[in-house]
Amino acid sequence: MSMIGGAIDWLQATPLSTTIRESDLLFPTIECVHVIAFVVVVGTISVVDLRLMGLASKTRPADELIEELLPITWIAFAVAAAAGLLLFCSKPITYTQNFFFLGKMLLLVLAAANMGVFHLVVQKSLATAPIGPPPLTARASGAISLALWITIVAFGRWIGFTTLG
């Protein structure tokens, strides 16, 4: 048995995993918290992405909008990640064998990489850009981000449909 497989088996057998998995209220409550927090994450990111693409909030400087929404996004992401980790703990064997869960995790890594490139490279051009159409690099980053987050949401929904039982 691999070290990762052993860790997954161990996690599945913990009292925390068993409690969440067997509770009639705990799993759905954690799932609701995860979904609500995730909606805030995707909502705030979408507002920024649409601005970066030049499709919304055209009269506001993009860097100002980012500065305003980023703290909300990070707090909601922390809540969504904590709740998601608890959901994962409930059935780690099932989730690590689920295409949509693994795909969602990969897409989250890609979204983080896109965000890293944006904040390290692209965002600098926004501070000097006039209000109006953003630079091509910002529009591309926003479009990639929006496409990734829409796909992450779709994969997240399919996790629930493919892990019943």
Backbone as CSV, one residue per row, in Angstrom:
resi,resn,N_x,N_y,N_z,CA_x,CA_y,CA_z,C_x,C_y,C_z
1,MET,0.856,-1.181,0.000,0.000,0.000,0.000,0.895,1.235,0.000
2,SER,0.566,2.222,-0.806,1.368,3.432,-0.866,1.154,4.288,0.377
3,MET,2.090,5.207,0.578,1.987,6.092,1.743,0.740,6.965,1.636
4,ILE,0.442,7.443,0.422,-0.750,8.273,0.240,-2.009,7.456,0.476
5,GLY,-2.045,6.231,-0.087,-3.197,5.358,0.131,-3.402,5.046,1.595
6,GLY,-2.303,4.841,2.308,-2.391,4.581,3.746,-2.928,5.782,4.504
7,ALA,-2.511,6.969,4.102,-2.994,8.185,4.754,-4.482,8.387,4.483
8,ILE,-4.905,8.080,3.254,-6.328,8.216,2.904,-7.159,7.211,3.709
9,ASP,-6.687,5.983,3.799,-7.383,4.964,4.600,-7.456,5.385,6.064
10,TRP,-6.347,5.913,6.583,-6.317,6.367,7.983,-7.337,7.481,8.189
11,LEU,-7.357,8.461,7.262,-8.289,9.585,7.390,-9.732,9.102,7.364
12,GLN,-10.030,8.165,6.484,-11.396,7.632,6.382,-11.837,6.974,7.691
13,ALA,-10.891,6.418,8.442,-11.219,5.702,9.672,-11.222,6.601,10.916
14,THR,-10.893,7.880,10.771,-10.847,8.757,11.946,-12.251,9.034,12.471
15,PRO,-12.361,9.353,13.747,-13.665,9.723,14.306,-14.282,10.943,13.606
16,LEU,-13.457,11.895,13.199,-13.986,13.068,12.491,-14.665,12.645,11.193
17,SER,-13.995,11.827,10.411,-14.546,11.344,9.152,-15.854,10.591,9.380
18,THR,-15.835,9.699,10.324,-17.024,8.896,10.632,-18.174,9.775,11.102
19,THR,-17.892,10.727,11.959,-18.936,11.618,12.489,-19.589,12.417,11.373
20,ILE,-18.779,13.016,10.509,-19.331,13.811,9.412,-20.120,12.919,8.461
21,ARG,-19.572,11.787,8.111,-20.187,10.868,7.143,-21.513,10.310,7.657
22,GLU,-21.587,10.011,8.941,-22.777,9.341,9.480,-23.832,10.291,10.050
23,SER,-23.513,11.554,10.173,-24.463,12.522,10.721,-25.502,12.910,9.670
24,ASP,-26.752,12.999,10.124,-27.812,13.440,9.222,-27.757,14.945,8.965
25,LEU,-27.129,15.703,9.869,-27.108,17.156,9.743,-25.730,17.739,9.432
26,LEU,-24.678,17.099,9.892,-23.348,17.694,9.794,-22.878,17.843,8.346
27,PHE,-22.926,16.776,7.559,-22.471,16.865,6.171,-23.245,17.924,5.395
28,PRO,-24.594,17.914,5.430,-25.321,18.931,4.661,-25.065,20.358,5.152
29,THR,-24.840,20.519,6.452,-24.548,21.853,6.991,-23.194,22.346,6.485
30,ILE,-22.203,21.476,6.545,-20.871,21.840,6.042,-20.938,22.119,4.547
31,GLU,-21.699,21.321,3.836,-21.844,21.515,2.397,-22.481,22.866,2.087
32,CYS,-23.489,23.261,2.864,-24.127,24.573,2.667,-23.125,25.704,2.899
33,VAL,-22.334,25.595,3.953,-21.308,26.611,4.226,-20.317,26.667,3.058
34,HIS,-19.894,25.499,2.581,-18.957,25.431,1.459,-19.542,26.113,0.218
35,VAL,-20.772,25.796,-0.105,-21.403,26.341,-1.303,-21.601,27.850,-1.175
36,ILE,-22.075,28.322,-0.038,-22.292,29.763,0.138,-20.969,30.521,0.043
37,ALA,-19.941,30.025,0.711,-18.632,30.679,0.644,-18.094,30.641,-0.783
38,PHE,-18.279,29.520,-1.459,-17.781,29.378,-2.822,-18.506,30.332,-3.776
39,VAL,-19.800,30.552,-3.539,-20.562,31.503,-4.349,-19.977,32.910,-4.182
40,VAL,-19.612,33.269,-2.965,-18.996,34.582,-2.732,-17.654,34.669,-3.462
41,VAL,-16.857,33.606,-3.381,-15.568,33.582,-4.083,-15.786,33.791,-5.583
42,VAL,-16.623,32.977,-6.179,-16.838,33.037,-7.618,-17.505,34.360,-8.006
43,GLY,-18.405,34.843,-7.171,-19.070,36.124,-7.456,-18.099,37.293,-7.478
44,THR,-17.244,37.390,-6.464,-16.294,38.509,-6.423,-15.253,38.389,-7.529
45,ILE,-14.797,37.172,-7.789,-13.831,36.975,-8.876,-14.472,37.305,-10.223
46,SER,-15.723,36.940,-10.397,-16.416,37.223,-11.658,-16.557,38.723,-11.896
47,VAL,-16.837,39.484,-10.849,-16.934,40.940,-10.988,-15.605,41.496,-11.498
48,VAL,-14.513,41.042,-10.893,-13.187,41.491,-11.328,-12.897,41.024,-12.753
49,ASP,-13.175,39.762,-13.044,-12.904,39.226,-14.380,-13.684,39.981,-15.452
50,LEU,-14.947,40.268,-15.183,-15.750,41.004,-16.156,-15.212,42.423,-16.357
51,ARG,-14.694,43.025,-15.290,-14.059,44.352,-15.419,-12.783,44.232,-16.239
52,LEU,-11.982,43.197,-15.950,-10.737,43.014,-16.702,-11.014,42.795,-18.179
53,MET,-12.125,42.171,-18.477,-12.494,41.905,-19.869,-13.134,43.119,-20.529
54,GLY,-13.384,44.173,-19.735,-13.992,45.382,-20.274,-15.482,45.269,-20.475
55,LEU,-16.132,44.336,-19.760,-17.568,44.091,-19.946,-18.444,44.647,-18.827
56,ALA,-17.843,45.062,-17.707,-18.627,45.560,-16.573,-17.786,46.556,-15.780
57,SER,-18.452,47.373,-14.980,-17.784,48.352,-14.106,-16.756,49.180,-14.877
58,LYS,-17.107,49.574,-16.072,-16.166,50.247,-16.968,-15.700,51.599,-16.439
59,THR,-16.485,52.208,-15.564,-16.116,53.534,-15.065,-15.226,53.478,-13.827
60,ARG,-14.992,52.294,-13.307,-14.127,52.140,-12.126,-12.766,51.624,-12.544
61,PRO,-11.714,52.180,-11.975,-10.384,51.622,-12.253,-10.314,50.171,-11.768
62,ALA,-9.782,49.291,-12.599,-9.717,47.868,-12.266,-8.914,47.624,-11.002
63,ASP,-7.798,48.343,-10.828,-6.978,48.108,-9.638,-7.710,48.505,-8.362
64,GLU,-8.580,49.527,-8.446,-9.386,49.937,-7.294,-10.415,48.852,-6.946
65,LEU,-11.051,48.307,-7.961,-12.040,47.244,-7.774,-11.384,46.006,-7.162
66,ILE,-10.213,45.653,-7.660,-9.479,44.502,-7.131,-9.133,44.718,-5.662
67,GLU,-8.632,45.897,-5.338,-8.251,46.202,-3.953,-9.448,46.105,-3.009
68,GLU,-10.612,46.510,-3.490,-11.824,46.474,-2.672,-12.341,45.046,-2.462
69,LEU,-12.307,44.222,-3.507,-12.910,42.894,-3.439,-11.968,41.794,-2.959
70,LEU,-10.670,41.982,-3.109,-9.721,40.922,-2.773,-9.833,40.434,-1.323
71,PRO,-9.965,41.317,-0.320,-10.095,40.798,1.050,-11.345,39.930,1.247
72,ILE,-12.446,40.321,0.628,-13.683,39.538,0.721,-13.466,38.174,0.067
73,THR,-12.815,38.178,-1.089,-12.554,36.936,-1.815,-11.710,35.990,-0.971
74,TRP,-10.646,36.508,-0.347,-9.755,35.648,0.441,-10.436,35.079,1.679
75,ILE,-11.244,35.893,2.341,-11.962,35.392,3.527,-12.935,34.285,3.106
76,ALA,-13.694,34.538,2.048,-14.644,33.530,1.571,-13.916,32.277,1.095
77,PHE,-12.759,32.460,0.450,-11.993,31.299,-0.003,-11.511,30.463,1.182
78,ALA,-11.072,31.127,2.241,-10.615,30.396,3.433,-11.755,29.580,4.035
79,VAL,-12.935,30.160,4.109,-14.107,29.444,4.638,-14.469,28.278,3.712
80,ALA,-14.494,28.528,2.398,-14.827,27.463,1.433,-13.805,26.334,1.496
81,ALA,-12.520,26.681,1.612,-11.472,25.657,1.672,-11.578,24.842,2.958
82,ALA,-11.835,25.496,4.082,-11.968,24.770,5.352,-13.165,23.826,5.307
83,ALA,-14.295,24.325,4.794,-15.481,23.474,4.685,-15.235,22.349,3.679
84,GLY,-14.568,22.658,2.573,-14.253,21.637,1.578,-13.351,20.559,2.139
85,LEU,-12.400,20.959,2.962,-11.519,19.976,3.604,-12.314,19.049,4.522
86,LEU,-13.267,19.604,5.250,-14.120,18.769,6.110,-14.974,17.815,5.272
87,LEU,-15.495,18.314,4.144,-16.267,17.436,3.260,-15.384,16.317,2.731
88,PHE,-14.161,16.662,2.324,-13.217,15.649,1.852,-12.941,14.620,2.933
89,CYS,-12.786,15.080,4.171,-12.510,14.163,5.288,-13.616,13.134,5.473
90,SER,-14.838,13.474,5.087,-15.948,12.553,5.301,-15.841,11.291,4.458
91,LYS,-15.301,11.408,3.240,-15.196,10.265,2.323,-13.947,10.389,1.448
92,PRO,-12.777,10.411,2.055,-11.568,10.649,1.256,-11.300,9.578,0.201
93,ILE,-11.641,8.342,0.495,-11.421,7.270,-0.495,-12.289,7.516,-1.723
94,THR,-13.540,7.841,-1.495,-14.470,8.115,-2.594,-14.004,9.301,-3.428
95,TYR,-13.624,10.381,-2.743,-13.235,11.594,-3.471,-11.946,11.410,-4.265
96,THR,-10.981,10.710,-3.712,-9.706,10.545,-4.438,-9.841,9.618,-5.643
97,GLN,-10.984,8.969,-5.775,-11.239,8.112,-6.934,-12.258,8.731,-7.894
98,ASN,-12.642,9.990,-7.640,-13.682,10.644,-8.422,-13.069,11.595,-9.451
99,PHE,-13.363,11.355,-10.713,-12.838,12.184,-11.808,-13.133,13.660,-11.596
100,PHE,-14.361,13.996,-11.219,-14.751,15.403,-11.096,-14.068,16.084,-9.907
101,PHE,-13.871,15.358,-8.814,-13.134,15.915,-7.678,-11.687,16.184,-8.082
102,LEU,-11.053,15.209,-8.703,-9.661,15.381,-9.123,-9.542,16.501,-10.158
103,GLY,-10.505,16.570,-11.060,-10.523,17.655,-12.043,-10.687,19.008,-11.393
104,LYS,-11.575,19.098,-10.411,-11.770,20.365,-9.700,-10.483,20.796,-9.016
105,MET,-9.783,19.851,-8.397,-8.526,20.190,-7.721,-7.485,20.696,-8.730
106,LEU,-7.402,20.046,-9.882,-6.477,20.485,-10.927,-6.853,21.875,-11.439
107,LEU,-8.137,22.094,-11.663,-8.598,23.399,-12.131,-8.325,24.496,-11.101
108,LEU,-8.443,24.178,-9.810,-8.104,25.154,-8.768,-6.624,25.527,-8.825
109,VAL,-5.777,24.540,-9.091,-4.339,24.816,-9.233,-4.111,25.734,-10.443
110,LEU,-4.787,25.462,-11.549,-4.649,26.300,-12.743,-5.170,27.716,-12.478
111,ALA,-6.278,27.838,-11.755,-6.808,29.156,-11.413,-5.826,29.916,-10.517
112,ALA,-5.191,29.205,-9.587,-4.193,29.840,-8.718,-2.992,30.305,-9.539
113,ALA,-2.567,29.495,-10.500,-1.436,29.887,-11.359,-1.803,31.119,-12.180
114,ASN,-3.007,31.144,-12.741,-3.468,32.303,-13.501,-3.490,33.544,-12.613
115,MET,-3.981,33.379,-11.386,-4.034,34.498,-10.450,-2.624,34.978,-10.111
116,GLY,-1.700,34.031,-9.909,-0.322,34.398,-9.599,0.308,35.204,-10.716
117,VAL,0.142,34.747,-11.955,0.673,35.484,-13.114,0.027,36.861,-13.188
118,PHE,-1.285,36.908,-12.957,-1.979,38.191,-13.011,-1.397,39.161,-11.985
119,HIS,-1.319,38.727,-10.723,-0.863,39.639,-9.665,0.619,39.990,-9.783
120,LEU,1.438,39.083,-10.286,2.876,39.350,-10.392,3.254,40.111,-11.662
121,VAL,2.485,39.942,-12.722,2.879,40.515,-14.016,1.836,41.495,-14.557
122,VAL,0.624,41.039,-14.722,-0.396,41.792,-15.449,-0.931,42.983,-14.661
123,GLN,-1.149,42.813,-13.371,-1.786,43.867,-12.576,-0.991,45.171,-12.600
124,LYS,0.307,45.098,-12.749,1.142,46.305,-12.782,0.726,47.233,-13.913
125,SER,0.263,46.665,-15.023,-0.145,47.493,-16.162,-1.465,48.211,-15.901
126,LEU,-2.236,47.739,-14.923,-3.528,48.362,-14.644,-3.385,49.682,-13.903
127,ALA,-2.362,49.789,-13.070,-2.176,51.005,-12.281,-1.925,52.211,-13.184
128,THR,-1.324,52.000,-14.328,-1.019,53.106,-15.232,-2.016,53.192,-16.385
129,ALA,-2.908,52.238,-16.484,-3.873,52.231,-17.594,-5.001,53.216,-17.314
130,PRO,-5.429,53.930,-18.324,-6.574,54.829,-18.135,-7.856,54.011,-17.971
131,ILE,-8.880,54.679,-17.445,-10.180,54.011,-17.368,-10.639,53.751,-18.799
132,GLY,-11.127,52.587,-19.022,-11.539,52.198,-20.358,-11.139,50.771,-20.605
133,PRO,-10.992,50.412,-21.866,-10.629,49.023,-22.166,-9.276,48.667,-21.546
134,PRO,-9.226,47.587,-20.805,-7.968,47.164,-20.193,-6.994,46.632,-21.250
135,PRO,-5.729,46.536,-20.894,-4.755,45.956,-21.826,-5.141,44.515,-22.188
136,LEU,-4.659,44.062,-23.326,-4.967,42.716,-23.818,-4.600,41.639,-22.800
137,THR,-3.462,41.803,-22.128,-3.052,40.801,-21.139,-4.059,40.704,-19.993
138,ALA,-4.615,41.836,-19.577,-5.618,41.834,-18.506,-6.911,41.195,-18.996
139,ARG,-7.309,41.504,-20.226,-8.530,40.898,-20.783,-8.376,39.388,-20.898
140,ALA,-7.208,38.944,-21.355,-6.962,37.497,-21.482,-6.968,36.829,-20.111
141,SER,-6.333,37.452,-19.134,-6.298,36.884,-17.779,-7.702,36.772,-17.199
142,GLY,-8.515,37.812,-17.405,-9.900,37.780,-16.925,-10.717,36.692,-17.610
143,ALA,-10.542,36.537,-18.916,-11.291,35.513,-19.658,-10.874,34.111,-19.231
144,ILE,-9.579,33.905,-19.057,-9.089,32.590,-18.602,-9.630,32.292,-17.207
145,SER,-9.560,33.281,-16.326,-10.045,33.103,-14.959,-11.534,32.759,-14.952
146,LEU,-12.322,33.533,-15.685,-13.769,33.289,-15.710,-14.081,31.891,-16.242
147,ALA,-13.398,31.487,-17.307,-13.615,30.143,-17.866,-13.231,29.064,-16.852
148,LEU,-12.115,29.266,-16.160,-11.696,28.286,-15.148,-12.718,28.184,-14.023
149,TRP,-13.187,29.329,-13.506,-14.119,29.289,-12.378,-15.479,28.716,-12.766
150,ILE,-15.928,28.982,-13.977,-17.181,28.362,-14.441,-17.009,26.848,-14.493
151,THR,-15.875,26.392,-14.980,-15.604,24.955,-15.067,-15.443,24.344,-13.685
152,ILE,-14.809,25.068,-12.765,-14.672,24.587,-11.383,-16.051,24.393,-10.757
153,VAL,-16.937,25.343,-10.967,-18.306,25.219,-10.434,-18.999,24.001,-11.035
154,ALA,-18.872,23.814,-12.342,-19.513,22.662,-13.004,-18.963,21.343,-12.451
155,PHE,-17.643,21.261,-12.332,-17.052,20.033,-11.788,-17.507,19.823,-10.345
156,GLY,-17.570,20.892,-9.560,-18.032,20.774,-8.175,-19.448,20.229,-8.084
157,ARG,-20.306,20.695,-8.967,-21.679,20.185,-8.975,-21.700,18.697,-9.322
158,TRP,-20.869,18.271,-10.277,-20.869,16.875,-10.688,-20.288,15.964,-9.616
159,ILE,-19.479,16.504,-8.726,-18.966,15.668,-7.630,-20.136,15.095,-6.847
160,GLY,-21.080,15.942,-6.521,-22.250,15.508,-5.754,-23.084,14.463,-6.465
161,PHE,-23.149,14.547,-7.784,-23.948,13.593,-8.547,-23.244,12.266,-8.762
162,THR,-21.926,12.249,-8.586,-21.169,11.033,-8.877,-20.601,10.378,-7.626
163,THR,-20.931,10.895,-6.444,-20.444,10.285,-5.199,-21.604,9.913,-4.276
164,LEU,-22.760,9.696,-4.831,-23.934,9.352,-4.014,-23.705,7.983,-3.350
165,GLY,-24.194,7.904,-2.134,-24.118,6.597,-1.462,-23.073,6.479,-0.428
